[in-house]
Amino acid sequence: MGAIGRAMLKRGRSSAEDPVASLQRQFGAEHVFYMSSGRAALWLILRALSILEPNRREVVIPAYTCPAVASAILKAGLKPVLADIDRDSFGFLRSDLMRRVGDNTLAVIAVHLFGLATEVEDSCADCRQYGIFLVEDRAQALGILPDPQKRGSGLKADVSFFSFGRGKPLSVMHGGLVATSSDEICRAANGVFRDLRAPTLVSSTKYALTLGSYLLFSNPRFYWIPESLPFLHLGETIFEPDFELSKGLRFPGLILSELTALAEEEQETRKRNSAWYSEQFKDSPHIRKPPKEAFPYLRYPLILEQSGLRDGIVKDLKRHGAGAARLYPCPLNELPGLREILQDSTVYANSRKLSENLITLPVHSGVTQTLLETIKTTVLRAVNAHN
């Protein structure tokens, strides 16, 4: 049984605890808002910030990030502005970021790609020069969860958001969280939040079906079934400008508190598997390891120095049931749907290079030593044959 199943059994449906109070305690924030998804949470943040600074309309984001970030910005009536990423840290390329911010910038969104903490302190200092809000995207962050024993710990930006959807570190297949210690942002967000509708019966039914499917196919032996259904679009990166805006469902909010209790064990497993990959690939001059070799990554980011190898390796690994994948196929300004909206012809060199040469490898607790060895052999064989 997966983590969600264990959490459901432990929590049960009879709990009378308020899910918002549970989440506030677990995430150690002064103020939290529980939404239907991570991008809905970001939308709420941006609507609140727009109330505080109504004349600023631009939001700076990495050129290499999830298109859901851009969709939330657009749905909030704001303009996404892209900046390239740093090739070594996966955070913003600071020189490019500083060229993109100005008097019209409402916020900068710092993304913790793969869960790796970006340099929030530097970004905070840069933003405050211009009176810009700093938002942390913690959707992929497992290893940098706030300490629930210390109020506001780890929340260095003005406001942060988490996602609990499919493929996230703490996943209940639903929901997102806004976390802030700012009373001002809380008041603005609360005015927007009050007017949002509660989840509908249709949403609850859809969630029950989604959760049931997840529990059915969470066994590695059945991974091939959903991957073989094209209408699910698994592994695809699609720009979806329209998405549900509502408060979060009660039941997944409750079981999240049980999942956070299981997160420490999962975190250690991911850290151990990441360290194993780093050790196995350390002698290859054709592979660039990530900034931290032993870190609880959401997925281990392996970067090939040569172009043209990635897709063949991913195909071979999938044939072995390894669950390897690319991440985002291109910078946001090159993605169909967004390309026409952004009208940005800039070549974001680091973002494009990462999109072409990145392989993400599984590190979760379901990865066996046999599978790790298969991944290692497959990757090194392809790289060495090419050279």
Beta strands, then each sheet from edge to edge (+ up, - down):
strand 1: 31-35
strand 2: 58-62
strand 3: 79-83
strand 4: 105-111
strand 5: 133-137
strand 6: 159-163
strand 7: 176-180
strand 8: 287-288
strand 9: 300-304
strand 10: 358-361
sheet 1: 1+ 7- 6+ 5+ 4+ 2+ 3+
sheet 2: 8+ 9- 10+
end
